C-alpha cells in the first residue's frame, strides 16, 4: 500500500458548492476510484486549503490514475469541482493538486 497526499486552494466563494457536491459524491466517481485501487480517501479543509489523503492498493499507480482521467463520469464531476479550486502558489506548471511530502508516519 502507498499513501498519497496533496493540497489545493478552495475558492472562498465556492465553498458551499464544493461541500454540497462532496456531501453527495456521485456513485460513478466513487466506483472509478475503487476500480483504480484507491481506498481510505479523505479530503480535509482548513483556512481555504484542501488536503487530500488516499491509500493506493494497486500495482501500477500511473495506469490506474490514467484510467480515472479517461472515465467519463469523473470528467463530468471535475467540470463541477475544478472551478471551485485553485492551485497553490508552489504548484508546478500545469499541476492541479500539488503533492505533499510525508515527513512522519506511525503505524
N, C-alpha and C positions, 0 to 999 in steps of 0.2 A: 504494500500500500504506500502511496505517495501523498503527501499533504501539499496543497497549493493555497496560497492566499494572494489577494490582490486588492487594490484600492482605486477608487474613482470618486470624484465630487458629485454630489446630488444638487441640482439646481434648486435653490430655495423655493421658488415659485411652483416647482413640480413635485414637492414632497408629498402632498396629499394624493396626487395622481399615482405616484410611484408606490406608495403604501397600499393604495386600493388595488392596483394591479397585482401586487405580490400577496395580498390577502386572499386573492382568488386566482392563483397561478394556474395557467392552462394545463390540463392533463397531458396534452400532446407535448408540451415543453418538458414537463417532468419525465415523461416516457423517453424522450430523446436523451435526456441526461442519464437516466438509468441504463439505456442501451449503450451509452458511452462509458459505462462503468464508473459513473460519478455517484458518490453517496455522502452522507453526513455533510450536506451542503447548506451553509447558512450565509446570510447577508446581514451585517450589523450596520447601524447608523449612529454616528456621533458627530455633532458640530458640523454637519454638512458633508461629512466624509463617509462613504460607503466602504465597508471592509467585508470582503467575501472570503470564506474558508470552505474548502472542499477536500474530500478524500477520493483519490483515484485508485481503483482496484483492477485496472486492466493491464495489458502488456504493451500497448502502443498508443501512448497519450496523444501524439500528433495526429495519428489516423482517427482516433476516436473524437478528437476535437474538430477535425475536418468534417466528420460525419454530422456533427451538430450544426456546423456552418451550412451544410448542404440541406439540412432539414427545413422544409418549407414552413412548418408551424413555428419553429424557433425564429426563422427570419421574419415572420409576421409579428411575433412577440417583440423582437428588437426594434421594429418600426415604432412601437409604442414606448418602449423603455429607453431607447437611446436618446431621444430628445430630453429626457429627464436628467441625463448625466453629462459630465464634463470631465475630461481627463485632468489629472493632477499636473501641476507645473513641471514636475520631474519626469513625466512620461516621455518615452522615446517617441521620435517622429512616427506618426501613424498608429501609435499604441493607444488602446482604449482603456481597459482595465490594466493598471500597472502592477506587475508582480511585486509582491512584498517578500523580503528575505526573512527566513526563520532564524531567529537569534537564540531561541530557547525552546526546548521541548521536554516534557516529563510524561512518561507512560505510566 
